[in-house]
Amino acid sequence: MTNFFKNFRKNEDGAVTVDWVVLTAAVVALAGAAYTSIETGSTALTASTSTFLSDQDPSGGGE
């Protein structure tokens, strides 16, 4: 039984899997942060565009 635990401790087969899981989690977190940033910017741009267009006079009566 002692040999089993020694061999189990030395075995590194799952180390690559753990590395990929951590790397994938970091990529997903970065993508989420980028999405949030883009969403915030596009919402502000849409609001500004809406305000600008609602202030325009389509009949051209101001001339």
N, CA, C and O atoms as CSV, one atom per row, in Angstrom:
chain,resi,resn,atom,element,x,y,z
A,1,MET,N,N,0.821,-1.190,0.000
A,1,MET,CA,C,0.000,0.000,0.000
A,1,MET,C,C,0.867,1.257,0.000
A,1,MET,O,O,0.506,2.256,-0.621
A,2,THR,N,N,1.985,1.216,0.677
A,2,THR,CA,C,2.892,2.355,0.712
A,2,THR,C,C,3.438,2.640,-0.678
A,2,THR,O,O,3.566,3.803,-1.064
A,3,ASN,N,N,3.761,1.607,-1.432
A,3,ASN,CA,C,4.252,1.802,-2.798
A,3,ASN,C,C,3.194,2.463,-3.679
A,3,ASN,O,O,3.517,3.283,-4.538
A,4,PHE,N,N,1.945,2.105,-3.464
A,4,PHE,CA,C,0.860,2.703,-4.234
A,4,PHE,C,C,0.826,4.217,-4.025
A,4,PHE,O,O,0.701,4.976,-4.986
A,5,PHE,N,N,0.938,4.653,-2.774
A,5,PHE,CA,C,0.905,6.081,-2.483
A,5,PHE,C,C,2.134,6.807,-3.018
A,5,PHE,O,O,2.030,7.946,-3.473
A,6,LYS,N,N,3.281,6.169,-2.969
A,6,LYS,CA,C,4.506,6.774,-3.511
A,6,LYS,C,C,4.393,6.943,-5.025
A,6,LYS,O,O,4.750,7.987,-5.570
A,7,ASN,N,N,3.899,5.918,-5.689
A,7,ASN,CA,C,3.735,6.000,-7.145
A,7,ASN,C,C,2.659,7.022,-7.528
A,7,ASN,O,O,2.803,7.747,-8.512
A,8,PHE,N,N,1.595,7.070,-6.751
A,8,PHE,CA,C,0.520,8.016,-7.013
A,8,PHE,C,C,1.017,9.454,-6.886
A,8,PHE,O,O,0.658,10.317,-7.687
A,9,ARG,N,N,1.833,9.697,-5.889
A,9,ARG,CA,C,2.370,11.034,-5.655
A,9,ARG,C,C,3.329,11.455,-6.774
A,9,ARG,O,O,3.372,12.632,-7.133
A,10,LYS,N,N,4.086,10.527,-7.320
A,10,LYS,CA,C,5.053,10.832,-8.375
A,10,LYS,C,C,4.414,10.941,-9.753
A,10,LYS,O,O,5.007,11.519,-10.664
A,11,ASN,N,N,3.235,10.402,-9.914
A,11,ASN,CA,C,2.568,10.400,-11.205
A,11,ASN,C,C,2.113,11.817,-11.557
A,11,ASN,O,O,1.436,12.475,-10.766
A,12,GLU,N,N,2.494,12.282,-12.762
A,12,GLU,CA,C,2.163,13.643,-13.175
A,12,GLU,C,C,1.262,13.666,-14.403
A,12,GLU,O,O,1.246,14.662,-15.126
A,13,ASP,N,N,0.526,12.618,-14.654
A,13,ASP,CA,C,-0.313,12.546,-15.844
A,13,ASP,C,C,-1.402,13.614,-15.860
A,13,ASP,O,O,-1.737,14.112,-16.934
A,14,GLY,N,N,-1.958,13.978,-14.730
A,14,GLY,CA,C,-3.042,14.950,-14.679
A,14,GLY,C,C,-2.578,16.391,-14.631
A,14,GLY,O,O,-3.406,17.302,-14.670
A,15,ALA,N,N,-1.277,16.623,-14.549
A,15,ALA,CA,C,-0.764,17.993,-14.424
A,15,ALA,C,C,-1.080,18.828,-15.664
A,15,ALA,O,O,-1.389,20.014,-15.547
A,16,VAL,N,N,-1.007,18.224,-16.840
A,16,VAL,CA,C,-1.294,18.953,-18.074
A,16,VAL,C,C,-2.766,19.345,-18.116
A,16,VAL,O,O,-3.109,20.435,-18.573
A,17,THR,N,N,-3.617,18.474,-17.648
A,17,THR,CA,C,-5.053,18.762,-17.616
A,17,THR,C,C,-5.332,19.954,-16.705
A,17,THR,O,O,-6.124,20.829,-17.054
A,18,VAL,N,N,-4.705,19.991,-15.573
A,18,VAL,CA,C,-4.891,21.109,-14.641
A,18,VAL,C,C,-4.407,22.406,-15.290
A,18,VAL,O,O,-5.060,23.441,-15.157
A,19,ASP,N,N,-3.290,22.362,-15.980
A,19,ASP,CA,C,-2.781,23.554,-16.663
A,19,ASP,C,C,-3.785,24.064,-17.693
A,19,ASP,O,O,-4.034,25.267,-17.775
A,20,TRP,N,N,-4.354,23.164,-18.469
A,20,TRP,CA,C,-5.326,23.564,-19.493
A,20,TRP,C,C,-6.601,24.110,-18.861
A,20,TRP,O,O,-7.197,25.049,-19.390
A,21,VAL,N,N,-7.021,23.546,-17.755
A,21,VAL,CA,C,-8.222,24.050,-17.081
A,21,VAL,C,C,-7.990,25.474,-16.583
A,21,VAL,O,O,-8.855,26.336,-16.742
A,22,VAL,N,N,-6.849,25.718,-15.992
A,22,VAL,CA,C,-6.525,27.065,-15.493
A,22,VAL,C,C,-6.407,28.050,-16.657
A,22,VAL,O,O,-6.911,29.170,-16.577
A,23,LEU,N,N,-5.750,27.640,-17.726
A,23,LEU,CA,C,-5.595,28.501,-18.890
A,23,LEU,C,C,-6.948,28.818,-19.527
A,23,LEU,O,O,-7.206,29.961,-19.905
A,24,THR,N,N,-7.799,27.821,-19.643
A,24,THR,CA,C,-9.125,28.027,-20.218
A,24,THR,C,C,-9.965,28.953,-19.344
A,24,THR,O,O,-10.683,29.810,-19.859
A,25,ALA,N,N,-9.880,28.786,-18.039
A,25,ALA,CA,C,-10.618,29.665,-17.128
A,25,ALA,C,C,-10.137,31.113,-17.271
A,25,ALA,O,O,-10.948,32.038,-17.226
A,26,ALA,N,N,-8.847,31.314,-17.441
A,26,ALA,CA,C,-8.318,32.665,-17.617
A,26,ALA,C,C,-8.813,33.280,-18.925
A,26,ALA,O,O,-9.152,34.463,-18.961
A,27,VAL,N,N,-8.857,32.502,-19.985
A,27,VAL,CA,C,-9.339,33.003,-21.274
A,27,VAL,C,C,-10.819,33.363,-21.188
A,27,VAL,O,O,-11.240,34.391,-21.719
A,28,VAL,N,N,-11.605,32.525,-20.526
A,28,VAL,CA,C,-13.033,32.802,-20.371
A,28,VAL,C,C,-13.244,34.074,-19.541
A,28,VAL,O,O,-14.107,34.887,-19.872
A,29,ALA,N,N,-12.480,34.249,-18.491
A,29,ALA,CA,C,-12.593,35.453,-17.666
A,29,ALA,C,C,-12.212,36.701,-18.458
A,29,ALA,O,O,-12.864,37.738,-18.336
A,30,LEU,N,N,-11.173,36.605,-19.258
A,30,LEU,CA,C,-10.754,37.734,-20.091
A,30,LEU,C,C,-11.824,38.063,-21.132
A,30,LEU,O,O,-12.103,39.234,-21.387
A,31,ALA,N,N,-12.416,37.044,-21.726
A,31,ALA,CA,C,-13.491,37.269,-22.699
A,31,ALA,C,C,-14.692,37.917,-22.036
A,31,ALA,O,O,-15.322,38.790,-22.632
A,32,GLY,N,N,-15.022,37.517,-20.830
A,32,GLY,CA,C,-16.127,38.131,-20.104
A,32,GLY,C,C,-15.867,39.594,-19.800
A,32,GLY,O,O,-16.765,40.427,-19.919
A,33,ALA,N,N,-14.643,39.908,-19.408
A,33,ALA,CA,C,-14.286,41.299,-19.132
A,33,ALA,C,C,-14.346,42.141,-20.404
A,33,ALA,O,O,-14.816,43.278,-20.378
A,34,ALA,N,N,-13.873,41.583,-21.510
A,34,ALA,CA,C,-13.924,42.308,-22.780
A,34,ALA,C,C,-15.368,42.528,-23.217
A,34,ALA,O,O,-15.712,43.608,-23.696
A,35,TYR,N,N,-16.207,41.523,-23.058
A,35,TYR,CA,C,-17.614,41.649,-23.424
A,35,TYR,C,C,-18.285,42.754,-22.615
A,35,TYR,O,O,-19.033,43.562,-23.165
A,36,THR,N,N,-18.024,42.791,-21.326
A,36,THR,CA,C,-18.619,43.807,-20.465
A,36,THR,C,C,-18.177,45.207,-20.890
A,36,THR,O,O,-18.987,46.134,-20.931
A,37,SER,N,N,-16.911,45.352,-21.201
A,37,SER,CA,C,-16.391,46.646,-21.635
A,37,SER,C,C,-17.024,47.083,-22.954
A,37,SER,O,O,-17.416,48.241,-23.102
A,38,ILE,N,N,-17.124,46.175,-23.896
A,38,ILE,CA,C,-17.715,46.503,-25.191
A,38,ILE,C,C,-19.198,46.818,-25.042
A,38,ILE,O,O,-19.707,47.745,-25.672
A,39,GLU,N,N,-19.886,46.051,-24.212
A,39,GLU,CA,C,-21.318,46.287,-23.999
A,39,GLU,C,C,-21.563,47.667,-23.393
A,39,GLU,O,O,-22.482,48.369,-23.815
A,40,THR,N,N,-20.767,48.059,-22.426
A,40,THR,CA,C,-20.911,49.361,-21.785
A,40,THR,C,C,-20.669,50.484,-22.792
A,40,THR,O,O,-21.429,51.451,-22.844
A,41,GLY,N,N,-19.623,50.355,-23.578
A,41,GLY,CA,C,-19.313,51.375,-24.580
A,41,GLY,C,C,-20.378,51.475,-25.651
A,41,GLY,O,O,-20.741,52.575,-26.068
A,42,SER,N,N,-20.875,50.349,-26.096
A,42,SER,CA,C,-21.888,50.390,-27.156
A,42,SER,C,C,-23.216,50.930,-26.626
A,42,SER,O,O,-23.945,51.591,-27.365
A,43,THR,N,N,-23.537,50.663,-25.379
A,43,THR,CA,C,-24.753,51.220,-24.788
A,43,THR,C,C,-24.661,52.738,-24.708
A,43,THR,O,O,-25.628,53.434,-25.018
A,44,ALA,N,N,-23.525,53.251,-24.303
A,44,ALA,CA,C,-23.332,54.704,-24.225
A,44,ALA,C,C,-23.378,55.321,-25.617
A,44,ALA,O,O,-23.968,56.387,-25.792
A,45,LEU,N,N,-22.777,54.684,-26.601
A,45,LEU,CA,C,-22.793,55.201,-27.966
A,45,LEU,C,C,-24.210,55.213,-28.528
A,45,LEU,O,O,-24.604,56.166,-29.199
A,46,THR,N,N,-24.967,54.172,-28.263
A,46,THR,CA,C,-26.349,54.107,-28.724
A,46,THR,C,C,-27.188,55.212,-28.100
A,46,THR,O,O,-28.004,55.829,-28.784
A,47,ALA,N,N,-27.000,55.469,-26.820
A,47,ALA,CA,C,-27.746,56.533,-26.146
A,47,ALA,C,C,-27.384,57.895,-26.719
A,47,ALA,O,O,-28.260,58.736,-26.925
A,48,SER,N,N,-26.108,58.117,-26.976
A,48,SER,CA,C,-25.677,59.396,-27.552
A,48,SER,C,C,-26.246,59.584,-28.955
A,48,SER,O,O,-26.688,60.679,-29.305
A,49,THR,N,N,-26.236,58.537,-29.747
A,49,THR,CA,C,-26.779,58.605,-31.103
A,49,THR,C,C,-28.276,58.875,-31.076
A,49,THR,O,O,-28.787,59.664,-31.870
A,50,SER,N,N,-28.970,58.220,-30.163
A,50,SER,CA,C,-30.409,58.432,-30.029
A,50,SER,C,C,-30.718,59.874,-29.644
A,50,SER,O,O,-31.643,60.480,-30.186
A,51,THR,N,N,-29.955,60.417,-28.722
A,51,THR,CA,C,-30.155,61.803,-28.301
A,51,THR,C,C,-29.894,62.758,-29.455
A,51,THR,O,O,-30.660,63.698,-29.665
A,52,PHE,N,N,-28.841,62.533,-30.191
A,52,PHE,CA,C,-28.498,63.392,-31.327
A,52,PHE,C,C,-29.599,63.352,-32.382
A,52,PHE,O,O,-30.025,64.393,-32.882
A,53,LEU,N,N,-30.052,62.165,-32.713
A,53,LEU,CA,C,-31.073,62.043,-33.762
A,53,LEU,C,C,-32.420,62.614,-33.332
A,53,LEU,O,O,-33.150,63.163,-34.158
A,54,SER,N,N,-32.754,62.492,-32.062
A,54,SER,CA,C,-34.035,63.030,-31.607
A,54,SER,C,C,-34.031,64.553,-31.578
A,54,SER,O,O,-35.097,65.167,-31.608
A,55,ASP,N,N,-32.865,65.170,-31.521
A,55,ASP,CA,C,-32.764,66.619,-31.529
A,55,ASP,C,C,-32.792,67.216,-32.942
A,55,ASP,O,O,-32.863,68.436,-33.090
A,56,GLN,N,N,-32.737,66.384,-33.969
A,56,GLN,CA,C,-32.711,66.863,-35.355
A,56,GLN,C,C,-34.120,67.169,-35.852
A,56,GLN,O,O,-35.086,66.512,-35.464
A,57,ASP,N,N,-34.219,68.173,-36.715
A,57,ASP,CA,C,-35.488,68.559,-37.315
A,57,ASP,C,C,-35.513,68.020,-38.747
A,57,ASP,O,O,-34.810,68.548,-39.609
A,58,PRO,N,N,-36.299,66.990,-39.014
A,58,PRO,CA,C,-36.283,66.388,-40.340
A,58,PRO,C,C,-36.891,67.278,-41.426
A,58,PRO,O,O,-36.636,67.059,-42.610
A,59,SER,N,N,-37.680,68.262,-41.047
A,59,SER,CA,C,-38.320,69.112,-42.055
A,59,SER,C,C,-37.375,70.214,-42.545
A,59,SER,O,O,-37.628,70.838,-43.575
A,60,GLY,N,N,-36.319,70.446,-41.827
A,60,GLY,CA,C,-35.369,71.487,-42.226
A,60,GLY,C,C,-35.925,72.879,-42.015
A,60,GLY,O,O,-35.515,73.812,-42.707
A,61,GLY,N,N,-36.842,73.047,-41.085
A,61,GLY,CA,C,-37.514,74.313,-40.858
A,61,GLY,C,C,-36.666,75.372,-40.182
A,61,GLY,O,O,-37.107,76.514,-40.052
A,62,GLY,N,N,-35.483,75.036,-39.754
A,62,GLY,CA,C,-34.661,76.004,-39.031
A,62,GLY,C,C,-33.898,76.940,-39.925
A,62,GLY,O,O,-33.189,77.804,-39.409
A,63,GLU,N,N,-33.996,76.825,-41.256
A,63,GLU,CA,C,-33.187,77.655,-42.146
A,63,GLU,C,C,-33.873,78.888,-42.570
A,63,GLU,O,O,-33.308,79.682,-43.322
